[in-house]
Each structure stands twice: as structure tokens, then as C-alpha cells.
């Protein structure tokens, strides 16, 4: 991180250099998290998405099945089970092996096989993918000092990761969405947190499902999107737990947000300058 940011803003006063470095890394990860997803979506084009939307319309009109609502129900059940099941076999002290690569391999294989059969294949892809993404977030959480995946607080923080935006949207204000999601959930009971997160995550998953709804073609989309999805939420988990760590160490935790915002602005400014020079 270039220390020149300290000369241009007072937003990070009171936060140590090491913690500012952590926030810089977190901000960079946040701004880059959607890149791989958007590249895959662009490469797939509009064809699979268009057919997927038609399939969704038919299911709703002919069979009364709202895919988004169904996904939300399933997601809510998973989040409740996440309180215990996703942690099984993970060492709370973070010493045991981490399995990020295995979680990615499983969801890619699930996306390929599920997408090959179109919408029916999603019956097995959805639970496998959702469970592995959630478990992967818990796996990342346990690697951060101060996080105990057996505690209600860290479990809640893991769930919050799924409320901090959509990997399918081009959001120029990703940092604002992150803080808005955290603020909205900060004083809510666990039941409301799970319902809110399930609604947001359910919409995101529904969009992905419609891209996979076309048999054969959906296999490529399913494998690629599943990889991109788990990669996105793994990165956002790192962002979330990096920020939480800085908040615990800072003399005034409320100072972290303006510092983070200043760092995000600085990174964006530098990228715009580099982009204009490249042109």
C-alpha cells in the first residue's frame, strides 16, 4: 500500500499502519471479487439467459412454481442448518487443513452434472453447491484470529457474508452495499437475519439457476458459474473477516468504516488514472 494516502485524508487517523494495510487488501479484494463472474456471464452471452427466463415463465404460468420463492425456502432451511452442520469436522482453532480447493472442485462438478440435465439437474446441484459455499465461508472464518466458528457471533458473521451484494451485478458502490447490509442486520435477531439473508441470496441463486436451465448448454454455464460463485463468496468472506479483525483491534471501531471508504476511493482513483493513461 502506498503511504501517500495518509497525507491526503484524516479518515484513517487512529488506525495502525498494519491495519490500514489489511483494509487496503480487503478493499482490493472487494473491488475485484466480481470480475471473474462478470467475465463468465459475458462469455456465455444472452442466449442461455433468455431461454432460462422463458423456462421460469412456463414453470410459473403452467405449474404455479415460483423458482425464486422455492430457492428462498431452500436457502432459509440451509441457513438454519448452517448454525451447526456447516461446522462439522472443522477445527475451531483454525489449525486443521483448509479445503477451499476441494469445495471449489465439488461445486464445479455439481454444476457440470446438474447443468447437463437442465432444470431437473438443479435438484441435486442447488443443495450441494449451497452447502459447500457455506462450509467454505466457515472454513475461511476459522483461519482469522479472534473468530471462533463455534460461537454464535462468528456463525452470524458467516451468514452475513451472503447478504453483501450479488456476484452477478456490476456494482460501482460495492463498499456502500457492504456497510448497508451490515448496518441493516446489526441489531436484528437471528431469525430476522436468516430470513433477510435467505431472501437476498435466494434472488442471486435464482438468477444463476436460470442460466443453467438449458440442458447440455447449461453444463458449461453451471460449471463456470458455480466456480465463479464460490470464488466470489470466498473473497467476500476474507473481506468481511479482515474488516472485523481491524474493528476488534482499533481503539474506536466506528473509525474503520470511513477509513475503509477512503481507501476504496483511493484505489478507484488510481485505477481510473491508470486506465486513462493506457488509452
Secondary structure, 3 states (H helix, E strand, C coil): CCHHHHHCCCCCCCCCHHHHHHHHHHHHHHHHCCHHHHHHHHHHCCHHHHHHHHHHHHHHHHHCCCHHHHHHHHHHHHHHHHCCHHHCCCCCCCCCCCCHHHHHHHHHHHHHHHHHCHHHHHHHHHHHHHHHHHHHHHHHHCCCCCCCCCCHHHHHHHHHHHHCCCCCCCCCCHHHHHHHHHHHHCCCCHHHHHHHHHHHHHHHHHHHHHHCCCCCHHHHHHHHHHHHHHHHHHHHHHHHHHHHHHHHHCCCCCHHHHHHHHHHHHHHHHHHHHHHHHC
